[in-house]
Amino acid sequence: MNWDQIEGNWKQFKGKVKEKWGKLTDDQLDQLAGNRDQLAGKIQEQYGISKEEAEKQLRDWADRQGDTYASGASDKRDRSH
């Protein structure tokens, strides 16, 4: 999924971020407001991982959100028939 979409719908995605990276607090996530670079930094800091690993985790997570979003959208279309 395009990060601009995640940032634009941050309130929706914030809970999903919290599910994946539970050490991040609600206050931290509110302050980040979907900023990818800041989120990567917080993940790196909280989990003691490299910048590259934090970036990889974010990339993989965002890709999965796109898959989930797309399949959820198709499910809704299927149910309306």
C-alpha positions as CSV (number, residue, x, y, z in Angstrom):
1,M,0.0,0.0,0.0
2,N,1.2,3.5,-0.7
3,W,2.4,5.2,2.4
4,D,0.5,8.4,1.5
5,Q,-2.7,6.3,1.9
6,I,-1.6,5.1,5.3
7,E,-0.7,8.6,6.4
8,G,-3.9,10.0,5.1
9,N,-5.9,7.4,7.0
10,W,-3.7,7.3,10.1
11,K,-6.6,6.9,12.6
12,Q,-7.7,3.8,10.8
13,F,-4.1,2.3,10.5
14,K,-2.9,3.4,14.0
15,G,-4.6,0.3,15.6
16,K,-3.0,-2.0,13.1
17,V,0.4,-0.5,13.8
18,K,-0.2,-1.0,17.5
19,E,-1.1,-4.7,16.8
20,K,2.2,-5.2,15.0
21,W,4.5,-3.0,17.3
22,G,2.8,-3.2,20.7
23,K,5.6,-1.5,22.5
24,L,4.7,1.8,20.8
25,T,2.3,3.9,23.0
26,D,-0.9,5.6,21.8
27,D,0.7,8.9,22.6
28,Q,3.8,8.1,20.4
29,L,1.5,7.0,17.6
30,D,-0.6,10.2,17.9
31,Q,2.6,12.3,17.7
32,L,3.9,10.5,14.7
33,A,0.6,11.1,12.8
34,G,1.6,8.6,10.1
35,N,5.1,10.0,9.4
36,R,6.9,7.0,8.1
37,D,10.5,8.1,8.9
38,Q,9.5,8.9,12.5
39,L,7.7,5.6,12.8
40,A,10.7,3.7,11.6
41,G,12.9,5.6,14.1
42,K,10.5,4.7,17.0
43,I,10.4,1.1,16.0
44,Q,14.2,1.0,15.8
45,E,14.4,2.6,19.2
46,Q,11.8,0.6,21.0
47,Y,12.8,-2.8,19.6
48,G,16.6,-2.2,19.5
49,I,16.9,-3.1,15.8
50,S,18.8,-1.5,12.9
51,K,17.4,1.2,10.8
52,E,17.4,-1.2,7.8
53,E,15.4,-3.8,9.8
54,A,12.9,-1.2,10.9
55,E,12.5,-0.1,7.3
56,K,12.1,-3.7,6.1
57,Q,9.4,-4.4,8.7
58,L,7.5,-1.2,7.7
59,R,7.8,-2.1,4.0
60,D,6.5,-5.6,4.6
61,W,3.7,-4.4,6.9
62,A,2.6,-1.7,4.4
63,D,2.6,-4.3,1.6
64,R,0.4,-6.6,3.7
65,Q,-2.0,-3.7,4.4
66,G,-2.5,-3.3,0.7
67,D,-3.3,-6.9,0.3
68,T,-5.7,-6.8,3.3
69,Y,-7.4,-3.6,2.0
70,A,-7.8,-5.0,-1.5
71,S,-9.3,-8.3,-0.3
72,G,-11.5,-6.5,2.1
73,A,-12.8,-4.3,-0.6
74,S,-13.5,-7.3,-2.9
75,D,-15.3,-9.0,0.0
76,K,-17.6,-6.0,0.4
77,R,-18.4,-6.0,-3.3
78,D,-19.2,-9.7,-3.2
79,R,-21.6,-9.3,-0.3
80,S,-23.6,-6.6,-2.0
81,H,-24.8,-8.9,-4.7
